[in-house]
Amino acid sequence: MIQDTLGNRLLALADILIKGVSFLLVLFLILLMIIGAPMTMLGGVAMLTAVINWPLMAYRQRRR
């Protein structure tokens, strides 16, 4: 009888821990989407700008 209630308590505790970790993981992924998407977009714009400006800068230096 005592082992049965102890087992049930351990299962309930494990269930609460699993739900808590899952909730934190979902919050982390949402935060990553909110922060990561603009950072990725800014990185892409910076790379595109560098790729476009590189030949232009070389051309300007050649004209001098």
Secondary structure as GFF3:
##gff-version 3
##sequence-region A 1 64
A	DSSP	alpha_helix	2	63	.	.	.	ID=ss1
###
